[in-house]
Amino acid sequence: MTSQNGDEMVVTPWKVSGEVDYDRLVQKFGTQLLTDDLLNRIKKHAGFLHLQLRRGFFFSHRDFDWILDQYESGNPPVLYTGRGPSGKIHLGHILPWIFTKYLQDAFNTKLYFQLTDDEKFLIHPEFDMKKMSDITYDNILDIIAVGFDPRKTKIITDVKDISSLYELALKVARHVNFSTVKAVFGFEDASNIGIIFFPAIQAAPAFLESSLANRNVPCLIPAAIDQDPYWRVARDVAQKLGYYKPAQIHSKFLPGLGKGGKMSSSMPETCIFMTDTPNVAKKKIMNAFTGGQATVVEQKRLGGNPSICPVGLYNYYLFEGDDKAAGELWKNCGSGAILCGECKILLAEKIKVFLLEHQKKRVEAKETIEKYLM
């Protein structure tokens, strides 16, 4: 797929590269843009619009209007999201989780958080079960540190909690043939049989609350739009199993500190990890790619482009809560009134506060982890 400027755009559950044209992505995936009407309905129930909604970071959906209909008729949704534990958590992972907490608080509802340690074991031959378990535990600390309600949050680790999922996964698997998952996920004849079955396990939590409650419960999945293909399989089989189709609300991608693509652990120098010290994070930020000009003189004369600048986007989507201040920062970048070095220093200070608070909560999470486990 190419973007409007002709660059190659790759968006799959495993790879995002090139300049992402979100309008074309919505057309390709067949999703819908969030409308002002939907945003106003969310604001009515939540009391305020999260900045990721106000500023368009979450921008697309499937059946979110139906979720609000169900909520308003007295049938609130269960939330479901997840993480494939393959390494340390970075800002790109945390951003949708912060929004998921907002949804949990707004709808006062339960969250199932799936950790697909089985999938990562199957696709990473260098991982043994001990390493997989250690990474999963480490990731759980970051999840808890976000602040999810322990009374309404259950963290599912597939390997340990398979008994909670297996019956549902079998029901899903009976209605999904190999040609479907081959087309959606790109499996080949050489793919191991575990990974071919895995999409059924990933679909299971979407129906878990309905199964446990013995009634149909709407399910809403907040996640980045590159994960959309996973839920098409779940939606295709839902009615055959007697369940509602899971709805989705999609985010854009948080870019890495390099040029192009989403933040990826495979390029650690372009990632802000949640365990980075403030000094390490600051060094990465000061070396980051920006949308600025080559010289101070050109920056002041021509201005920068915050829409392609990770420094500007981090401030806009995460670290500047005041809409007026965020707008001024965006405007000043575009006019050249602020230099890239100044913008980087502002961001580094905000990230320092954010990391220190998160890391404090991360340590505290070790004492409360049992409250969250399935």
C-alpha positions in Angstrom: 0.0 0.0 0.0 1.3 3.5 -0.8 0.6 6.8 1.0 -0.6 9.9 -0.9 2.9 11.1 -1.4 3.9 7.9 -3.1 5.9 6.3 -0.2 5.5 2.7 0.5 3.3 2.2 3.5 3.4 -1.2 5.3 0.9 -1.8 8.1 0.5 -5.3 9.4 0.2 -6.8 13.0 4.0 -7.4 12.8 5.4 -4.4 10.9 4.6 -0.7 10.5 6.9 1.3 8.2 6.7 4.3 5.9 4.5 7.4 6.2 1.1 6.1 7.4 -1.9 7.5 5.6 -4.6 6.9 8.2 -7.5 7.8 5.9 -6.4 5.2 3.4 -5.9 2.7 6.2 -9.5 3.2 7.3 -10.7 2.6 3.8 -8.5 -0.5 3.4 -9.6 -2.1 6.7 -13.2 -1.0 6.3 -13.4 0.8 9.7 -15.1 4.1 10.5 -13.7 7.4 11.8 -14.8 8.6 15.2 -17.4 11.4 14.8 -18.2 14.4 16.9 -21.4 12.8 17.8 -19.6 9.8 19.3 -17.1 11.9 21.1 -19.9 13.9 22.6 -21.6 10.7 23.8 -18.4 9.5 25.4 -17.9 12.9 27.1 -21.4 12.7 28.5 -20.7 9.4 30.3 -17.1 10.0 31.2 -17.4 13.6 32.3 -14.5 14.6 30.1 -12.8 13.6 26.8 -9.4 12.0 27.2 -6.7 14.0 25.4 -6.1 11.0 23.2 -9.7 11.5 21.9 -9.5 15.3 21.9 -6.4 15.2 19.8 -7.3 12.3 17.5 -4.8 9.7 18.7 -7.7 7.3 19.0 -9.5 7.9 15.7 -11.2 4.9 14.2 -13.7 2.2 15.3 -15.8 -0.8 14.6 -19.3 -0.7 16.2 -18.3 1.8 19.0 -21.7 3.5 18.4 -23.3 0.1 19.2 -21.3 -0.2 22.4 -22.6 3.2 23.5 -26.1 2.1 22.7 -25.7 -1.1 24.8 -24.2 0.9 27.7 -27.1 3.4 27.6 -29.6 0.6 27.6 -28.1 -0.9 30.8 -25.7 -3.5 29.2 -22.2 -2.2 29.8 -19.3 -3.6 27.9 -16.3 -5.6 29.1 -12.9 -4.4 27.9 -10.3 -6.6 26.4 -6.8 -5.7 25.4 -3.4 -7.4 25.4 0.3 -7.6 25.0 2.7 -10.0 23.4 5.5 -10.2 25.9 8.7 -10.3 23.9 10.7 -7.7 25.7 10.7 -4.5 27.8 7.7 -2.1 27.7 8.1 1.3 26.0 6.0 4.4 25.5 4.3 3.0 22.4 2.9 0.1 24.5 1.8 2.3 27.4 -0.1 4.9 25.5 -3.2 2.7 24.6 -3.1 1.2 28.1 -3.5 4.7 29.6 -6.5 5.2 27.4 -7.9 1.8 28.3 -7.8 2.8 32.0 -9.8 5.9 31.1 -12.4 3.6 29.5 -12.5 1.4 32.5 -13.1 4.3 34.8 -15.6 5.9 32.4 -17.8 2.8 32.0 -17.0 1.4 35.5 -16.3 -2.0 33.9 -14.2 -5.1 33.9 -11.0 -5.5 31.9 -9.4 -8.7 30.6 -5.8 -8.1 29.8 -4.3 -11.0 27.8 -0.5 -11.7 27.8 0.1 -14.0 24.8 3.2 -15.7 26.1 2.3 -18.8 24.1 2.5 -16.9 20.8 5.8 -15.4 21.6 7.2 -18.8 22.6 6.1 -20.2 19.3 7.6 -17.5 17.1 10.8 -16.9 19.0 13.0 -20.0 18.9 15.5 -18.3 21.2 13.0 -18.1 24.0 12.7 -21.0 26.5 9.9 -21.2 29.0 11.9 -19.7 31.8 12.9 -16.6 29.7 9.3 -16.3 28.5 8.0 -16.4 32.1 10.5 -13.8 33.3 9.5 -11.4 30.5 5.8 -11.9 31.2 6.3 -11.1 34.9 8.2 -8.0 34.1 5.5 -6.8 31.7 2.8 -7.4 34.3 4.5 -4.9 36.6 4.2 -2.2 33.9 0.5 -3.1 33.3 -0.3 -2.8 37.0 1.6 0.5 37.3 -0.8 2.1 34.8 -3.4 2.0 37.6 -6.1 -0.4 36.5 -8.7 -1.2 39.2 -7.6 -4.5 40.8 -11.3 -5.3 41.6 -12.2 -5.1 37.9 -9.0 -6.2 36.2 -7.9 -9.8 35.4 -4.6 -10.4 33.7 -4.6 -13.6 31.7 -1.2 -15.3 30.9 -2.1 -17.9 28.3 0.4 -20.6 29.4 -0.8 -20.6 33.0 -4.4 -19.7 32.4 -5.2 -21.9 29.3 -7.9 -23.7 31.2 -9.9 -20.5 31.2 -9.6 -20.1 27.5 -9.3 -23.5 25.9 -13.0 -24.5 25.6 -13.8 -21.1 24.0 -10.7 -21.4 21.7 -11.9 -24.9 20.6 -15.3 -23.5 19.7 -13.7 -20.7 17.7 -11.3 -23.1 16.0 -14.0 -25.3 14.7 -15.4 -22.4 12.6 -12.0 -21.2 11.2 -10.3 -23.0 8.4 -6.6 -22.8 7.5 -7.2 -20.8 4.3 -8.7 -18.0 6.4 -5.9 -17.7 8.9 -3.4 -18.2 6.1 -4.9 -15.2 4.2 -5.2 -13.0 7.3 -1.9 -13.8 9.0 0.3 -15.0 6.2 0.9 -18.5 7.6 2.9 -20.8 5.3 3.3 -24.6 5.1 6.4 -24.3 7.2 4.5 -22.5 10.0 4.4 -24.6 13.2 1.0 -26.0 14.1 0.9 -24.1 17.4 1.0 -20.7 15.8 -1.7 -21.8 13.3 -4.0 -22.6 16.2 -3.1 -19.4 18.1 -5.7 -17.0 16.5 -8.4 -19.1 18.2 -6.8 -18.5 21.6 -6.4 -14.8 20.9 -10.1 -14.6 20.0 -11.3 -16.4 23.2 -11.1 -13.5 25.7 -13.6 -11.5 23.6 -16.2 -14.0 24.6 -15.0 -14.9 28.1 -17.2 -12.6 30.1 -20.3 -13.8 28.1 -19.4 -17.4 28.8 -18.8 -16.8 32.6 -21.9 -14.6 33.0 -24.0 -17.0 30.9 -25.4 -14.1 29.0 -24.3 -11.9 26.1 -22.0 -9.2 27.2 -20.7 -6.6 24.7 -16.9 -6.5 24.3 -14.8 -3.5 23.4 -11.2 -3.8 22.3 -9.0 -0.7 22.5 -5.8 -1.2 20.5 -3.6 0.2 17.7 -5.2 -0.2 14.2 -2.4 -2.6 13.0 -3.9 -5.2 15.3 -7.3 -5.0 13.6 -6.8 -8.2 11.5 -6.8 -10.3 14.7 -10.3 -9.3 15.5 -11.8 -9.9 12.1 -11.5 -13.6 12.8 -13.3 -13.2 16.1 -16.0 -11.1 14.5 -16.5 -13.6 11.7 -17.2 -16.5 14.2 -19.0 -14.6 16.9 -22.6 -15.1 15.8 -22.0 -18.7 14.9 -21.1 -19.2 18.6 -24.1 -17.1 19.8 -22.1 -14.1 21.0 -22.0 -10.5 20.1 -19.2 -9.4 17.6 -16.4 -7.7 19.6 -16.2 -3.9 18.9 -13.0 -2.0 18.5 -11.6 1.5 19.0 -8.3 2.1 17.2 -5.3 4.3 17.9 -2.7 5.7 15.7 1.0 4.7 16.1 3.4 6.4 18.4 6.6 6.9 16.3 10.0 6.0 17.4 12.7 8.7 18.0 14.1 7.9 14.5 12.6 8.7 11.1 9.4 6.9 10.2 7.7 3.8 11.5 6.2 3.1 14.9 8.2 2.8 18.1 9.8 -0.7 18.1 12.0 -2.5 20.6 14.0 -3.8 17.7 15.6 -0.3 17.5 16.2 0.4 21.3 18.0 3.6 20.6 14.7 5.0 19.3 12.6 3.8 22.2 11.8 5.2 25.6 11.5 2.2 27.8 9.6 2.4 31.0 12.7 1.2 32.9 15.0 3.8 31.4 16.6 6.2 33.8 15.7 9.9 33.1 19.3 10.5 32.0 19.1 7.7 29.5 15.7 8.9 28.2 17.1 12.5 27.9 20.1 11.3 25.9 17.8 9.5 23.5 15.5 12.5 23.1 18.4 14.9 22.5 19.6 12.6 19.6 16.1 12.2 18.2 15.0 13.0 14.6 12.9 16.1 14.4 10.7 17.9 11.9 12.9 20.9 12.2 15.2 22.6 9.7 18.9 22.0 9.2 20.0 25.3 10.8 18.7 27.7 13.4 18.4 30.4 10.8 16.3 28.2 8.5 14.2 27.0 11.5 13.4 30.6 12.4 12.6 31.5 8.8 10.8 28.4 7.6 9.5 26.8 10.8 9.3 23.1 11.5 6.9 20.3 10.8 5.5 18.9 14.1 3.3 16.3 12.3 6.5 14.3 11.4 8.4 15.1 14.6 8.4 12.5 17.4 9.3 15.1 19.9 6.3 17.2 19.0 4.0 14.2 18.8 5.0 12.9 22.2 4.2 16.3 23.7 0.9 16.5 21.8 -0.4 13.0 22.5 0.9 12.2 26.0 2.8 14.8 27.9 1.0 18.2 27.6 -2.4 17.9 29.2 -3.4 21.5 28.6 -5.0 21.9 25.2 -4.1 25.6 24.9 -0.4 24.9 25.8 -0.3 22.0 23.4 -1.7 24.1 20.6 0.8 26.9 21.3 3.7 24.4 21.2 2.5 23.0 17.9 2.0 26.5 16.5 5.4 27.7 17.7 7.1 24.7 16.1 5.4 25.4 12.7 6.3 29.1 12.8 9.9 28.6 14.0 9.3 30.5 17.3 10.7 27.5 19.2 13.9 25.6 18.3 14.2 21.8 18.3 16.7 21.8 21.1 14.3 23.8 23.3 11.4 21.4 22.5 13.6 18.4 23.3 14.5 19.9 26.7 10.8 20.5 27.5 10.0 16.9 26.6 12.9 15.4 28.6 11.7 17.2 31.7 8.2 15.9 31.3 9.3 12.4 30.6 11.6 12.5 33.7 8.6 13.1 35.9 6.5 10.5 34.1 9.2 7.8 34.3 10.0 8.3 38.0 6.3 8.1 38.9 5.7 5.0 36.8 8.8 3.3 38.1 7.7 4.0 41.7 4.3 2.3 40.9 6.1 -0.5 39.2 8.0 -1.4 42.4 4.7 -1.2 44.4 3.1 -3.5 41.9 5.2 -6.4 43.1 3.2 -6.3 46.4 -0.2 -6.4 44.6 0.3 -8.6 41.6 -1.7 -11.5 43.0 -4.8 -9.3 43.1 -4.7 -9.0 39.3 -3.9 -12.6 38.2 -6.6 -14.8 36.7 
